[in-house]
Amino acid sequence: MTRKQWLLSGFVAFTCLVSTVAVAGPIENYAPVTQQRLENPEPGNWMLYRRTYDGQGYSPLDQINTSNVKNLTPVWTFATGVVEGHEAPPIVNNGVMFVTTPMGQVIALNAKTGDEYWRYKRQLPDDLFQLHPTNRGVGLWEDKLYLATTDDHVVALDAKTGKVVWDTKVQDYKKGQYMTLMPLVVEGKVIVGGSGGELGVRGYVAAYDAKDGKELWRTFTIPGEGEPGHDTWQGDDWKTGGGSAWMTGNYDKDTKTIYWGVGNAAPWPGETHPGDNLYTSSVLALDPSNGKIKTYHQYHQNDSWDWDEVEAPILVDLQRDGRTIKSLIHPGRDAIFWVLERTPTKINYVAGWPFVATDVWKGIDAESGKPIVDPAHKPVIGKRVEFCPSLWGGKDWPSAAYSQRTGLVYVPANENFCGGFTGEKVPLKAGELWLGTKPEDIGLTTKPGADHFGELQAWDPATGKKVWQHNFPKSQLFGSVTATAGDLVFVGGTNDRNFRAFHAKTGELLWEQKTNSGIMGMPVSYEIDGTQYISIQSGWGVDAQRIQDALATNNIGIESNVPQGGVIWVFALKK
């Protein structure tokens, strides 16, 4: 090797190292994460996607409450250094915060001071393409973190140092496979689901051994030949039928059942894949030990509107009709607020009602729980069809929350949006968009005379009654909701860059703070040394920006420009 070659190889090795892991200092006294801690998390920590396995998005901390939230103030911020949609909750384990960002970053911070411990940045391939260049958080187990990447790997990192422990390829990103979710860790199994439903993939949920990254099981969301449900597809449609499992599932620790949301069928027009198309637009009940499908509920059959149902339903012991129902609650992208009952062998339909206006459904069959479609508003090939709500639905992936104090479900909804497209049948090219329509033909329209678009809604799932609603006149609502024992509801999601707190019982706006960008991420609450903190990532992009761009073309006085750039914000009460 010549001196020049030696210097060049050393420079390449050095730059790869720097761009992968930059260590400011190891974490001392890290608290290992056990199954017991995940099942019964300490009130001051936020170690799962929605804090608890049931997905309620509820914090039992109440130091910050309706009487003093007006005194909430920023205590530190931290710039992530990248743009695009920042969708991950800050994950907090005994004073240490882990935040993921677009571009495959994991940042470890002192959750009290904002000082950086270390930063991991994945080297992503130059030819990588995906519709959603984002990430929704790291899973925790023992002394490791688990990251699902957009180039379709699962990576284990040492929680103290950020160094790679193992790296396992899941699928081939060149064929449209990628991941954006926070892994769900159950009993030492790292469970993930694939994205890419608009790229002609076949969806799946898969589990990996937390110790060494070995694949333990893989369950396809679209059944193959000889599997139950395969007869709901025709010909070879199932091989490229979509059904991506974009989001993190929830877990019933008592019955040892995972509930996982499944995305839409592909391509969009139902004519291109006749049949009910199991298990697209469904929730699957999975056995975490082997991935076996115990049962399912399909929210709507033969999806033709791009209405993913990927947010896992919330697990609530619901008092309804004089009895306790082990319920699954899901405000759907299909505009229906679903109340289901989970049993060991079956998911029963309990109730469903529209939470925003829709012209697609004529009703719901009381026996089967199947929605009854109006064919006039179902997209077909060769003809433009309009429908309400738009393809982003009544509520997209941003999560609803349930308050154990009020018994209400808080929904980040969107009203007065409609859409449409002309279906077409085109051949699939691996790794390329396969929508069943031309991207430029996709429309987002607003209803004439609409005085608002975003709605933060509060529903009583026991009665089906809306308790309160807060409207956003000039913006969609595209951010997850978190409720706390202080009778507060926190949410971002608007194009004015504000982070807000509402009274959980009345809907009164109690506090707001302008941030650097629009907020798509999930609020969390944690506690250190007796002080309660509220944290959020601000960073606009992806679908929120796409809706914004579409709104700007409707000539209703809304501009498309929302500043981008990621910043972690942490708030506490003034002292």
Order of alpha helices (4+ residues) and beta strands (2+ residues): alpha-beta-alpha-beta-beta-beta-beta-beta-beta-beta-beta-beta-beta-beta-beta-beta-beta-beta-beta-beta-beta-beta-beta-beta-beta-beta-beta-beta-beta-beta-beta-beta-beta-beta-beta-beta-beta-beta-beta-beta-alpha-beta
